[in-house]
């Protein structure tokens, strides 16, 4: 039906816009993660020992303090991974819709991608 086709095209258009938004969000998160990385990539700098620590033995990584001892850059990496998974899923959904070989669906994906990049 014509209403179903219009709805399908709008859904694909919105999925394409969302794909571009996730792609840009991933780039912003990457920039923040790079700023959070320590200048020195030694093990001591990556584990970020607490202020009261006096030696390398106390600053070592502990599995018992999992949520507290992980550095900031690690959480940025987890965020990037989640963004990547969402981006891949959206990309495959748009690709599968385009592979229906329907010209209107294809145009919806192109227009959505263009609008998403422009925003």
Biopython code that builds the backbone (N, CA, C, O; Angstrom):
import numpy as np
from Bio.PDB.StructureBuilder import StructureBuilder

atoms = [
    (1, "UNK", "N", (0.837, -1.185, 0.000)),
    (1, "UNK", "CA", (0.000, 0.000, 0.000)),
    (1, "UNK", "C", (0.884, 1.251, 0.000)),
    (1, "UNK", "O", (2.022, 1.187, 0.464)),
    (2, "UNK", "N", (0.408, 2.350, -0.491)),
    (2, "UNK", "CA", (1.209, 3.581, -0.524)),
    (2, "UNK", "C", (1.588, 4.086, 0.866)),
    (2, "UNK", "O", (2.695, 4.588, 1.061)),
    (3, "UNK", "N", (0.681, 3.958, 1.829)),
    (3, "UNK", "CA", (0.996, 4.423, 3.183)),
    (3, "UNK", "C", (2.119, 3.582, 3.797)),
    (3, "UNK", "O", (2.994, 4.113, 4.481)),
    (4, "UNK", "N", (2.091, 2.281, 3.552)),
    (4, "UNK", "CA", (3.156, 1.408, 4.053)),
    (4, "UNK", "C", (4.499, 1.727, 3.430)),
    (4, "UNK", "O", (5.528, 1.663, 4.101)),
    (5, "UNK", "N", (4.497, 2.070, 2.144)),
    (5, "UNK", "CA", (5.747, 2.420, 1.475)),
    (5, "UNK", "C", (6.307, 3.731, 2.023)),
    (5, "UNK", "O", (7.512, 3.846, 2.248)),
    (6, "UNK", "N", (5.444, 4.709, 2.237)),
    (6, "UNK", "CA", (5.892, 5.996, 2.797)),
    (6, "UNK", "C", (6.460, 5.787, 4.194)),
    (6, "UNK", "O", (7.494, 6.359, 4.538)),
    (7, "UNK", "N", (5.794, 4.974, 4.995)),
    (7, "UNK", "CA", (6.291, 4.682, 6.339)),
    (7, "UNK", "C", (7.638, 3.969, 6.283)),
    (7, "UNK", "O", (8.534, 4.272, 7.071)),
    (8, "UNK", "N", (7.784, 3.028, 5.359)),
    (8, "UNK", "CA", (9.063, 2.316, 5.212)),
    (8, "UNK", "C", (10.188, 3.263, 4.824)),
    (8, "UNK", "O", (11.293, 3.177, 5.358)),
    (9, "UNK", "N", (9.904, 4.161, 3.896)),
    (9, "UNK", "CA", (10.922, 5.114, 3.459)),
    (9, "UNK", "C", (11.305, 6.037, 4.618)),
    (9, "UNK", "O", (12.483, 6.340, 4.804)),
    (10, "UNK", "N", (10.321, 6.482, 5.394)),
    (10, "UNK", "CA", (10.619, 7.350, 6.537)),
    (10, "UNK", "C", (11.433, 6.628, 7.609)),
    (10, "UNK", "O", (12.327, 7.222, 8.212)),
    (11, "UNK", "N", (11.130, 5.362, 7.847)),
    (11, "UNK", "CA", (11.894, 4.589, 8.834)),
    (11, "UNK", "C", (13.345, 4.434, 8.377)),
    (11, "UNK", "O", (14.266, 4.595, 9.178)),
    (12, "UNK", "N", (13.553, 4.123, 7.102)),
    (12, "UNK", "CA", (14.919, 3.982, 6.584)),
    (12, "UNK", "C", (15.636, 5.325, 6.621)),
    (12, "UNK", "O", (16.828, 5.386, 6.922)),
    (13, "UNK", "N", (14.920, 6.396, 6.317)),
    (13, "UNK", "CA", (15.516, 7.729, 6.388)),
    (13, "UNK", "C", (15.978, 8.024, 7.820)),
    (13, "UNK", "O", (17.091, 8.508, 8.025)),
    (14, "UNK", "N", (15.136, 7.737, 8.796)),
    (14, "UNK", "CA", (15.512, 7.983, 10.196)),
    (14, "UNK", "C", (16.653, 7.068, 10.652)),
    (14, "UNK", "O", (17.520, 7.498, 11.412)),
    (15, "UNK", "N", (16.660, 5.818, 10.196)),
    (15, "UNK", "CA", (17.774, 4.925, 10.540)),
    (15, "UNK", "C", (19.093, 5.443, 9.961)),
    (15, "UNK", "O", (20.139, 5.341, 10.602)),
    (16, "UNK", "N", (19.038, 5.993, 8.759)),
    (16, "UNK", "CA", (20.253, 6.542, 8.145)),
    (16, "UNK", "C", (20.735, 7.780, 8.887)),
    (16, "UNK", "O", (21.937, 7.969, 9.071)),
    (17, "UNK", "N", (19.797, 8.625, 9.314)),
    (17, "UNK", "CA", (20.167, 9.806, 10.109)),
    (17, "UNK", "C", (20.790, 9.364, 11.427)),
    (17, "UNK", "O", (21.805, 9.914, 11.854)),
    (18, "UNK", "N", (20.186, 8.375, 12.069)),
    (18, "UNK", "CA", (20.716, 7.868, 13.336)),
    (18, "UNK", "C", (22.098, 7.255, 13.149)),
    (18, "UNK", "O", (22.964, 7.412, 14.010)),
    (19, "UNK", "N", (22.314, 6.560, 12.038)),
    (19, "UNK", "CA", (23.636, 5.981, 11.742)),
    (19, "UNK", "C", (24.700, 7.074, 11.689)),
    (19, "UNK", "O", (25.775, 6.932, 12.272)),
    (20, "UNK", "N", (24.394, 8.159, 10.989)),
    (20, "UNK", "CA", (25.353, 9.268, 10.884)),
    (20, "UNK", "C", (25.570, 9.938, 12.239)),
    (20, "UNK", "O", (26.690, 10.341, 12.556)),
    (21, "UNK", "N", (24.505, 10.062, 13.045)),
    (21, "UNK", "CA", (24.644, 10.665, 14.366)),
    (21, "UNK", "C", (25.536, 9.812, 15.267)),
    (21, "UNK", "O", (26.370, 10.339, 16.003)),
    (22, "UNK", "N", (25.357, 8.504, 15.204)),
    (22, "UNK", "CA", (26.196, 7.604, 16.008)),
    (22, "UNK", "C", (27.652, 7.689, 15.542)),
    (22, "UNK", "O", (28.573, 7.651, 16.357)),
    (23, "UNK", "N", (27.849, 7.803, 14.237)),
    (23, "UNK", "CA", (29.204, 7.913, 13.702)),
    (23, "UNK", "C", (29.884, 9.178, 14.222)),
    (23, "UNK", "O", (31.059, 9.147, 14.587)),
    (24, "UNK", "N", (29.157, 10.275, 14.254)),
    (24, "UNK", "CA", (29.735, 11.522, 14.764)),
    (24, "UNK", "C", (29.954, 11.447, 16.276)),
    (24, "UNK", "O", (30.951, 11.958, 16.786)),
    (25, "UNK", "N", (29.027, 10.815, 16.987)),
    (25, "UNK", "CA", (29.202, 10.646, 18.429)),
    (25, "UNK", "C", (30.424, 9.807, 18.761)),
    (25, "UNK", "O", (31.119, 10.060, 19.745)),
    (26, "UNK", "N", (30.674, 8.815, 17.937)),
    (26, "UNK", "CA", (31.858, 7.976, 18.130)),
    (26, "UNK", "C", (33.136, 8.783, 17.927)),
    (26, "UNK", "O", (34.123, 8.583, 18.636)),
    (27, "UNK", "N", (33.116, 9.686, 16.963)),
    (27, "UNK", "CA", (34.297, 10.529, 16.711)),
    (27, "UNK", "C", (34.533, 11.487, 17.874)),
    (27, "UNK", "O", (35.678, 11.718, 18.261)),
    (28, "UNK", "N", (33.462, 12.045, 18.434)),
    (28, "UNK", "CA", (33.596, 12.947, 19.583)),
    (28, "UNK", "C", (34.143, 12.182, 20.780)),
    (28, "UNK", "O", (35.010, 12.679, 21.498)),
    (29, "UNK", "N", (33.637, 10.975, 20.992)),
    (29, "UNK", "CA", (34.111, 10.158, 22.110)),
    (29, "UNK", "C", (35.572, 9.772, 21.926)),
    (29, "UNK", "O", (36.319, 9.700, 22.902)),
    (30, "UNK", "N", (35.989, 9.523, 20.687)),
    (30, "UNK", "CA", (37.388, 9.210, 20.427)),
    (30, "UNK", "C", (38.278, 10.392, 20.787)),
    (30, "UNK", "O", (39.341, 10.216, 21.381)),
    (31, "UNK", "N", (37.847, 11.587, 20.430)),
    (31, "UNK", "CA", (38.642, 12.777, 20.767)),
    (31, "UNK", "C", (38.768, 12.935, 22.276)),
    (31, "UNK", "O", (39.845, 13.252, 22.782)),
    (32, "UNK", "N", (37.670, 12.715, 22.997)),
    (32, "UNK", "CA", (37.727, 12.807, 24.462)),
    (32, "UNK", "C", (38.611, 11.716, 25.051)),
    (32, "UNK", "O", (39.323, 11.952, 26.028)),
    (33, "UNK", "N", (38.571, 10.530, 24.467)),
    (33, "UNK", "CA", (39.400, 9.433, 24.970)),
    (33, "UNK", "C", (40.873, 9.737, 24.754)),
    (33, "UNK", "O", (41.700, 9.436, 25.614)),
    (34, "UNK", "N", (41.206, 10.326, 23.624)),
    (34, "UNK", "CA", (42.605, 10.671, 23.374)),
    (34, "UNK", "C", (43.091, 11.745, 24.328)),
    (34, "UNK", "O", (44.254, 11.739, 24.730)),
    (35, "UNK", "N", (42.208, 12.668, 24.697)),
    (35, "UNK", "CA", (42.594, 13.688, 25.671)),
    (35, "UNK", "C", (42.738, 13.100, 27.068)),
    (35, "UNK", "O", (43.487, 13.637, 27.884)),
    (36, "UNK", "N", (42.033, 12.005, 27.360)),
    (36, "UNK", "CA", (42.098, 11.382, 28.682)),
    (36, "UNK", "C", (43.312, 10.461, 28.831)),
    (36, "UNK", "O", (43.673, 10.088, 29.948)),
    (37, "UNK", "N", (43.940, 10.095, 27.718)),
    (37, "UNK", "CA", (45.119, 9.227, 27.798)),
    (37, "UNK", "C", (46.271, 9.954, 28.476)),
    (37, "UNK", "O", (46.503, 11.131, 28.202)),
    (38, "UNK", "N", (46.990, 9.276, 29.350)),
    (38, "UNK", "CA", (48.165, 9.908, 29.954)),
    (38, "UNK", "C", (49.266, 10.074, 28.915)),
    (38, "UNK", "O", (49.340, 9.325, 27.941)),
    (39, "UNK", "N", (50.116, 11.066, 29.139)),
    (39, "UNK", "CA", (51.221, 11.296, 28.194)),
    (39, "UNK", "C", (52.192, 10.122, 28.184)),
    (39, "UNK", "O", (52.706, 9.745, 27.131)),
    (40, "UNK", "N", (52.439, 9.551, 29.343)),
    (40, "UNK", "CA", (53.321, 8.402, 29.452)),
    (40, "UNK", "C", (52.466, 7.144, 29.448)),
    (40, "UNK", "O", (51.492, 7.057, 30.195)),
    (41, "UNK", "N", (52.812, 6.183, 28.628)),
    (41, "UNK", "CA", (52.043, 4.949, 28.548)),
    (41, "UNK", "C", (52.648, 3.838, 29.393)),
    (41, "UNK", "O", (52.482, 2.659, 29.081)),
    (42, "UNK", "N", (53.347, 4.206, 30.457)),
    (42, "UNK", "CA", (53.891, 3.191, 31.347)),
    (42, "UNK", "C", (52.760, 2.565, 32.161)),
    (42, "UNK", "O", (51.679, 3.143, 32.265)),
    (43, "UNK", "N", (52.998, 1.414, 32.725)),
    (43, "UNK", "CA", (51.968, 0.722, 33.488)),
    (43, "UNK", "C", (51.516, 1.558, 34.685)),
    (43, "UNK", "O", (50.333, 1.552, 35.026)),
    (44, "UNK", "N", (52.432, 2.271, 35.322)),
    (44, "UNK", "CA", (52.071, 3.083, 36.476)),
    (44, "UNK", "C", (51.121, 4.207, 36.073)),
    (44, "UNK", "O", (50.195, 4.525, 36.819)),
    (45, "UNK", "N", (51.336, 4.808, 34.916)),
    (45, "UNK", "CA", (50.480, 5.908, 34.475)),
    (45, "UNK", "C", (49.116, 5.397, 34.036)),
    (45, "UNK", "O", (48.113, 6.090, 34.205)),
    (46, "UNK", "N", (49.066, 4.203, 33.478)),
    (46, "UNK", "CA", (47.791, 3.678, 32.996)),
    (46, "UNK", "C", (46.884, 3.234, 34.134)),
    (46, "UNK", "O", (45.661, 3.302, 34.007)),
    (47, "UNK", "N", (47.460, 2.780, 35.244)),
    (47, "UNK", "CA", (46.618, 2.322, 36.348)),
    (47, "UNK", "C", (46.209, 3.461, 37.258)),
    (47, "UNK", "O", (45.357, 3.262, 38.125)),
    (48, "UNK", "N", (46.774, 4.637, 37.102)),
    (48, "UNK", "CA", (46.458, 5.821, 37.892)),
    (48, "UNK", "C", (46.390, 5.501, 39.380)),
    (48, "UNK", "O", (45.295, 5.380, 39.930)),
    (49, "UNK", "N", (47.543, 5.360, 40.048)),
    (49, "UNK", "CA", (47.522, 5.060, 41.484)),
    (49, "UNK", "C", (46.865, 6.199, 42.264)),
    (49, "UNK", "O", (46.879, 7.354, 41.838)),
    (50, "UNK", "N", (46.295, 5.851, 43.404)),
    (50, "UNK", "CA", (45.622, 6.835, 44.247)),
    (50, "UNK", "C", (46.646, 7.774, 44.869)),
    (50, "UNK", "O", (47.841, 7.481, 44.878)),
    (51, "UNK", "N", (46.174, 8.904, 45.389)),
    (51, "UNK", "CA", (47.063, 9.940, 45.911)),
    (51, "UNK", "C", (47.877, 9.464, 47.104)),
    (51, "UNK", "O", (49.016, 9.901, 47.271)),
    (52, "UNK", "N", (47.335, 8.586, 47.939)),
    (52, "UNK", "CA", (48.023, 8.134, 49.137)),
    (52, "UNK", "C", (49.032, 7.032, 48.875)),
    (52, "UNK", "O", (49.729, 6.626, 49.805)),
    (53, "UNK", "N", (49.143, 6.535, 47.670)),
    (53, "UNK", "CA", (50.063, 5.444, 47.359)),
    (53, "UNK", "C", (51.496, 5.948, 47.401)),
    (53, "UNK", "O", (51.789, 7.068, 46.982)),
    (54, "UNK", "N", (52.408, 5.078, 47.927)),
    (54, "UNK", "CA", (53.800, 5.490, 48.022)),
    (54, "UNK", "C", (54.722, 4.678, 47.135)),
    (54, "UNK", "O", (55.864, 5.084, 46.919)),
    (55, "UNK", "N", (54.274, 3.548, 46.612)),
    (55, "UNK", "CA", (55.157, 2.716, 45.814)),
    (55, "UNK", "C", (54.423, 2.022, 44.696)),
    (55, "UNK", "O", (53.193, 2.034, 44.642)),
    (56, "UNK", "N", (55.196, 1.405, 43.786)),
    (56, "UNK", "CA", (54.554, 0.725, 42.669)),
    (56, "UNK", "C", (53.750, -0.487, 43.096)),
    (56, "UNK", "O", (52.814, -0.864, 42.391)),
    (57, "UNK", "N", (54.076, -1.124, 44.231)),
    (57, "UNK", "CA", (53.339, -2.302, 44.665)),
    (57, "UNK", "C", (51.911, -1.928, 45.068)),
    (57, "UNK", "O", (50.975, -2.697, 44.847)),
    (58, "UNK", "N", (51.753, -0.744, 45.658)),
    (58, "UNK", "CA", (50.417, -0.323, 46.062)),
    (58, "UNK", "C", (49.610, 0.169, 44.876)),
    (58, "UNK", "O", (48.381, 0.123, 44.921)),
    (59, "UNK", "N", (50.249, 0.635, 43.826)),
    (59, "UNK", "CA", (49.545, 1.166, 42.670)),
    (59, "UNK", "C", (49.229, 0.117, 41.619)),
    (59, "UNK", "O", (48.736, 0.448, 40.541)),
    (60, "UNK", "N", (49.509, -1.150, 41.922)),
    (60, "UNK", "CA", (49.263, -2.181, 40.916)),
    (60, "UNK", "C", (47.770, -2.428, 40.753)),
    (60, "UNK", "O", (46.971, -2.102, 41.631)),
    (61, "UNK", "N", (47.414, -3.000, 39.629)),
    (61, "UNK", "CA", (46.011, -3.237, 39.290)),
    (61, "UNK", "C", (45.431, -4.314, 40.189)),
    (61, "UNK", "O", (46.039, -5.369, 40.368)),
    (62, "UNK", "N", (44.280, -4.060, 40.744)),
    (62, "UNK", "CA", (43.628, -5.013, 41.632)),
    (62, "UNK", "C", (42.256, -5.368, 41.083)),
    (62, "UNK", "O", (41.475, -4.476, 40.752)),
    (63, "UNK", "N", (41.950, -6.657, 40.980)),
    (63, "UNK", "CA", (40.648, -7.077, 40.491)),
    (63, "UNK", "C", (39.557, -6.886, 41.540)),
    (63, "UNK", "O", (38.373, -6.860, 41.203)),
    (64, "UNK", "N", (39.939, -6.753, 42.796)),
    (64, "UNK", "CA", (38.953, -6.579, 43.847)),
    (64, "UNK", "C", (38.300, -5.199, 43.776)),
    (64, "UNK", "O", (37.133, -5.060, 44.141)),
    (65, "UNK", "N", (39.008, -4.200, 43.324)),
    (65, "UNK", "CA", (38.479, -2.833, 43.237)),
    (65, "UNK", "C", (38.141, -2.508, 41.790)),
    (65, "UNK", "O", (38.488, -1.430, 41.306)),
    (66, "UNK", "N", (37.477, -3.407, 41.098)),
    (66, "UNK", "CA", (37.227, -3.288, 39.655)),
    (66, "UNK", "C", (36.641, -1.944, 39.228)),
    (66, "UNK", "O", (37.242, -1.282, 38.383)),
    (67, "UNK", "N", (35.494, -1.502, 39.768)),
    (67, "UNK", "CA", (34.916, -0.270, 39.240)),
    (67, "UNK", "C", (35.697, 0.981, 39.596)),
    (67, "UNK", "O", (35.618, 1.982, 38.884)),
    (68, "UNK", "N", (36.454, 0.939, 40.691)),
    (68, "UNK", "CA", (37.125, 2.149, 41.145)),
    (68, "UNK", "C", (38.527, 2.308, 40.578)),
    (68, "UNK", "O", (38.990, 3.438, 40.421)),
    (69, "UNK", "N", (39.217, 1.222, 40.267)),
    (69, "UNK", "CA", (40.613, 1.332, 39.900)),
    (69, "UNK", "C", (40.853, 1.450, 38.400)),
    (69, "UNK", "O", (41.989, 1.667, 37.978)),
    (70, "UNK", "N", (39.809, 1.313, 37.587)),
    (70, "UNK", "CA", (40.011, 1.432, 36.154)),
    (70, "UNK", "C", (40.142, 2.901, 35.778)),
    (70, "UNK", "O", (39.391, 3.741, 36.273)),
    (71, "UNK", "N", (41.085, 3.209, 34.914)),
    (71, "UNK", "CA", (41.294, 4.611, 34.543)),
    (71, "UNK", "C", (40.194, 5.147, 33.636)),
    (71, "UNK", "O", (39.407, 4.389, 33.068)),
    (72, "UNK", "N", (40.160, 6.455, 33.516)),
    (72, "UNK", "CA", (39.132, 7.123, 32.726)),
    (72, "UNK", "C", (39.156, 6.711, 31.273)),
    (72, "UNK", "O", (38.100, 6.531, 30.666)),
    (73, "UNK", "N", (40.348, 6.557, 30.695)),
    (73, "UNK", "CA", (40.434, 6.220, 29.276)),
    (73, "UNK", "C", (39.800, 4.862, 28.993)),
    (73, "UNK", "O", (39.309, 4.631, 27.888)),
    (74, "UNK", "N", (39.805, 3.954, 29.981)),
    (74, "UNK", "CA", (39.185, 2.642, 29.784)),
    (74, "UNK", "C", (37.680, 2.784, 29.587)),
    (74, "UNK", "O", (37.103, 2.121, 28.725)),
    (75, "UNK", "N", (37.042, 3.645, 30.379)),
    (75, "UNK", "CA", (35.599, 3.827, 30.250)),
    (75, "UNK", "C", (35.261, 4.499, 28.927)),
    (75, "UNK", "O", (34.214, 4.219, 28.343)),
    (76, "UNK", "N", (36.133, 5.382, 28.444)),
    (76, "UNK", "CA", (35.924, 5.947, 27.117)),
    (76, "UNK", "C", (35.996, 4.843, 26.055)),
    (76, "UNK", "O", (35.232, 4.860, 25.090)),
    (77, "UNK", "N", (36.899, 3.899, 26.230)),
    (77, "UNK", "CA", (37.032, 2.795, 25.280)),
    (77, "UNK", "C", (35.789, 1.903, 25.306)),
    (77, "UNK", "O", (35.339, 1.433, 24.261)),
    (78, "UNK", "N", (35.240, 1.671, 26.493)),
    (78, "UNK", "CA", (33.996, 0.895, 26.598)),
    (78, "UNK", "C", (32.875, 1.633, 25.861)),
    (78, "UNK", "O", (32.094, 1.013, 25.139)),
    (79, "UNK", "N", (32.795, 2.937, 26.041)),
    (79, "UNK", "CA", (31.790, 3.732, 25.337)),
    (79, "UNK", "C", (31.955, 3.669, 23.832)),
    (79, "UNK", "O", (30.977, 3.553, 23.094)),
    (80, "UNK", "N", (33.203, 3.747, 23.380)),
    (80, "UNK", "CA", (33.474, 3.642, 21.946)),
    (80, "UNK", "C", (33.043, 2.284, 21.410)),
    (80, "UNK", "O", (32.503, 2.196, 20.308)),
    (81, "UNK", "N", (33.274, 1.238, 22.170)),
    (81, "UNK", "CA", (32.892, -0.101, 21.744)),
    (81, "UNK", "C", (31.378, -0.201, 21.595)),
    (81, "UNK", "O", (30.884, -0.765, 20.619)),
    (82, "UNK", "N", (30.648, 0.342, 22.554)),
    (82, "UNK", "CA", (29.183, 0.310, 22.473)),
    (82, "UNK", "C", (28.683, 1.128, 21.283)),
    (82, "UNK", "O", (27.767, 0.701, 20.581)),
    (83, "UNK", "N", (29.276, 2.297, 21.052)),
    (83, "UNK", "CA", (28.916, 3.096, 19.886)),
    (83, "UNK", "C", (29.190, 2.323, 18.603)),
    (83, "UNK", "O", (28.399, 2.380, 17.661)),
    (84, "UNK", "N", (30.306, 1.599, 18.563)),
    (84, "UNK", "CA", (30.656, 0.836, 17.370)),
    (84, "UNK", "C", (29.635, -0.264, 17.098)),
    (84, "UNK", "O", (29.242, -0.482, 15.952)),
    (85, "UNK", "N", (29.207, -0.957, 18.153)),
    (85, "UNK", "CA", (28.220, -2.021, 17.986)),
    (85, "UNK", "C", (26.915, -1.445, 17.444)),
    (85, "UNK", "O", (26.323, -2.015, 16.528)),
    (86, "UNK", "N", (26.464, -0.331, 17.995)),
    (86, "UNK", "CA", (25.232, 0.305, 17.519)),
    (86, "UNK", "C", (25.390, 0.745, 16.067)),
    (86, "UNK", "O", (24.467, 0.593, 15.267)),
    (87, "UNK", "N", (26.563, 1.293, 15.723)),
    (87, "UNK", "CA", (26.809, 1.743, 14.355)),
    (87, "UNK", "C", (26.777, 0.571, 13.376)),
    (87, "UNK", "O", (26.198, 0.690, 12.297)),
    (88, "UNK", "N", (27.377, -0.539, 13.727)),
    (88, "UNK", "CA", (27.395, -1.710, 12.845)),
    (88, "UNK", "C", (25.986, -2.265, 12.654)),
    (88, "UNK", "O", (25.599, -2.605, 11.536)),
    (89, "UNK", "N", (25.218, -2.359, 13.740)),
    (89, "UNK", "CA", (23.858, -2.879, 13.643)),
    (89, "UNK", "C", (23.008, -1.978, 12.751)),
    (89, "UNK", "O", (22.284, -2.468, 11.884)),
    (90, "UNK", "N", (23.091, -0.666, 12.958)),
    (90, "UNK", "CA", (22.325, 0.264, 12.120)),
    (90, "UNK", "C", (22.762, 0.182, 10.659)),
    (90, "UNK", "O", (21.930, 0.212, 9.753)),
    (91, "UNK", "N", (24.061, 0.079, 10.438)),
    (91, "UNK", "CA", (24.568, -0.020, 9.071)),
    (91, "UNK", "C", (24.062, -1.248, 8.349)),
    (91, "UNK", "O", (23.686, -1.179, 7.179)),
    (92, "UNK", "N", (24.050, -2.381, 9.048)),
    (92, "UNK", "CA", (23.544, -3.596, 8.423)),
    (92, "UNK", "C", (22.038, -3.524, 8.179)),
    (92, "UNK", "O", (21.548, -4.052, 7.181)),
    (93, "UNK", "N", (21.307, -2.881, 9.075)),
    (93, "UNK", "CA", (19.865, -2.742, 8.865)),
    (93, "UNK", "C", (19.575, -1.894, 7.627)),
    (93, "UNK", "O", (18.704, -2.237, 6.827)),
    (94, "UNK", "N", (20.302, -0.792, 7.472)),
    (94, "UNK", "CA", (20.114, 0.055, 6.294)),
    (94, "UNK", "C", (20.549, -0.703, 5.043)),
    (94, "UNK", "O", (19.890, -0.623, 4.007)),
    (95, "UNK", "N", (21.650, -1.436, 5.136)),
    (95, "UNK", "CA", (22.112, -2.195, 3.972)),
    (95, "UNK", "C", (21.081, -3.244, 3.547)),
    (95, "UNK", "O", (20.811, -3.404, 2.356)),
    (96, "UNK", "N", (20.512, -3.951, 4.511)),
    (96, "UNK", "CA", (19.504, -4.953, 4.177)),
    (96, "UNK", "C", (18.277, -4.314, 3.533)),
    (96, "UNK", "O", (17.678, -4.895, 2.628)),
    (97, "UNK", "N", (17.902, -3.126, 3.993)),
    (97, "UNK", "CA", (16.758, -2.438, 3.383)),
    (97, "UNK", "C", (17.079, -2.022, 1.955)),
    (97, "UNK", "O", (16.237, -2.143, 1.065)),
    (98, "UNK", "N", (18.290, -1.532, 1.736)),
    (98, "UNK", "CA", (18.688, -1.120, 0.381)),
    (98, "UNK", "C", (18.755, -2.332, -0.545)),
    (98, "UNK", "O", (18.478, -2.218, -1.739)),
    (99, "UNK", "N", (19.120, -3.484, -0.001)),
    (99, "UNK", "CA", (19.219, -4.684, -0.823)),
    (99, "UNK", "C", (17.857, -5.236, -1.242)),
    (99, "UNK", "O", (17.783, -6.262, -1.918)),
    (100, "UNK", "N", (16.788, -4.562, -0.847)),
    (100, "UNK", "CA", (15.472, -4.939, -1.357)),
    (100, "UNK", "C", (15.301, -4.478, -2.803)),
    (100, "UNK", "O", (14.316, -4.825, -3.455)),
    (101, "UNK", "N", (16.247, -3.707, -3.298)),
    (101, "UNK", "CA", (16.262, -3.199, -4.675)),
    (101, "UNK", "C", (15.030, -2.350, -4.979)),
    (101, "UNK", "O", (14.524, -2.351, -6.102)),
    (102, "UNK", "N", (14.560, -1.636, -3.981)),
    (102, "UNK", "CA", (13.454, -0.714, -4.161)),
    (102, "UNK", "C", (14.047, 0.688, -4.280)),
    (102, "UNK", "O", (14.798, 1.122, -3.406)),
    (103, "UNK", "N", (13.714, 1.387, -5.346)),
    (103, "UNK", "CA", (14.302, 2.713, -5.594)),
    (103, "UNK", "C", (13.924, 3.708, -4.510)),
    (103, "UNK", "O", (14.749, 4.545, -4.144)),
    (104, "UNK", "N", (12.697, 3.647, -3.978)),
    (104, "UNK", "CA", (12.283, 4.591, -2.958)),
    (104, "UNK", "C", (13.022, 4.351, -1.646)),
    (104, "UNK", "O", (13.407, 5.301, -0.964)),
    (105, "UNK", "N", (13.220, 3.092, -1.296)),
    (105, "UNK", "CA", (13.986, 2.757, -0.090)),
    (105, "UNK", "C", (15.432, 3.242, -0.248)),
    (105, "UNK", "O", (16.016, 3.796, 0.683)),
    (106, "UNK", "N", (15.993, 3.027, -1.432)),
    (106, "UNK", "CA", (17.352, 3.480, -1.711)),
    (106, "UNK", "C", (17.455, 4.995, -1.575)),
    (106, "UNK", "O", (18.396, 5.499, -0.962)),
    (107, "UNK", "N", (16.499, 5.722, -2.139)),
    (107, "UNK", "CA", (16.509, 7.183, -2.027)),
    (107, "UNK", "C", (16.329, 7.633, -0.576)),
    (107, "UNK", "O", (16.928, 8.621, -0.153)),
    (108, "UNK", "N", (15.511, 6.914, 0.182)),
    (108, "UNK", "CA", (15.354, 7.233, 1.602)),
    (108, "UNK", "C", (16.659, 7.079, 2.364)),
    (108, "UNK", "O", (16.984, 7.895, 3.227)),
    (109, "UNK", "N", (17.409, 6.026, 2.041)),
    (109, "UNK", "CA", (18.706, 5.820, 2.699)),
    (109, "UNK", "C", (19.698, 6.910, 2.308)),
    (109, "UNK", "O", (20.459, 7.385, 3.151)),
    (110, "UNK", "N", (19.697, 7.308, 1.044)),
    (110, "UNK", "CA", (20.621, 8.348, 0.589)),
    (110, "UNK", "C", (20.268, 9.693, 1.211)),
    (110, "UNK", "O", (21.148, 10.398, 1.705)),
    (111, "UNK", "N", (18.995, 10.050, 1.191)),
    (111, "UNK", "CA", (18.567, 11.327, 1.776)),
    (111, "UNK", "C", (18.817, 11.333, 3.286)),
    (111, "UNK", "O", (19.265, 12.343, 3.829)),
    (112, "UNK", "N", (18.539, 10.240, 3.960)),
    (112, "UNK", "CA", (18.792, 10.153, 5.397)),
    (112, "UNK", "C", (20.264, 10.281, 5.728)),
    (112, "UNK", "O", (20.630, 10.956, 6.690)),
    (113, "UNK", "N", (21.105, 9.645, 4.946)),
    (113, "UNK", "CA", (22.541, 9.754, 5.174)),
    (113, "UNK", "C", (23.023, 11.186, 4.933)),
    (113, "UNK", "O", (23.871, 11.698, 5.664)),
    (114, "UNK", "N", (22.477, 11.812, 3.915)),
    (114, "UNK", "CA", (22.854, 13.201, 3.615)),
    (114, "UNK", "C", (22.405, 14.134, 4.733)),
    (114, "UNK", "O", (23.176, 14.981, 5.183)),
    (115, "UNK", "N", (21.161, 13.981, 5.180)),
    (115, "UNK", "CA", (20.665, 14.827, 6.279)),
    (115, "UNK", "C", (21.436, 14.582, 7.577)),
    (115, "UNK", "O", (21.757, 15.525, 8.300)),
    (116, "UNK", "N", (21.729, 13.322, 7.866)),
    (116, "UNK", "CA", (22.476, 12.992, 9.069)),
    (116, "UNK", "C", (23.877, 13.590, 9.067)),
    (116, "UNK", "O", (24.352, 14.067, 10.098)),
    (117, "UNK", "N", (24.532, 13.567, 7.923)),
    (117, "UNK", "CA", (25.863, 14.153, 7.840)),
    (117, "UNK", "C", (25.802, 15.667, 7.929)),
    (117, "UNK", "O", (26.671, 16.297, 8.532)),
    (118, "UNK", "N", (24.760, 16.254, 7.321)),
    (118, "UNK", "CA", (24.623, 17.706, 7.314)),
    (118, "UNK", "C", (24.360, 18.235, 8.713)),
    (118, "UNK", "O", (24.839, 19.311, 9.071)),
    (119, "UNK", "N", (23.596, 17.482, 9.514)),
    (119, "UNK", "CA", (23.269, 17.930, 10.867)),
    (119, "UNK", "C", (24.505, 17.873, 11.720)),
    (119, "UNK", "O", (24.455, 18.210, 12.903)),
]
sb = StructureBuilder()
sb.init_structure("model")
sb.init_model(0)
sb.init_chain("A")
sb.init_seg("    ")
for serial, (resi, resn, name, xyz) in enumerate(atoms, 1):
    if name == "N":
        sb.init_residue(resn, " ", resi, " ")
    sb.init_atom(name, np.array(xyz, "f"), 0.0, 1.0, " ", f" {name:<3s}", serial, name[0])
structure = sb.get_structure()
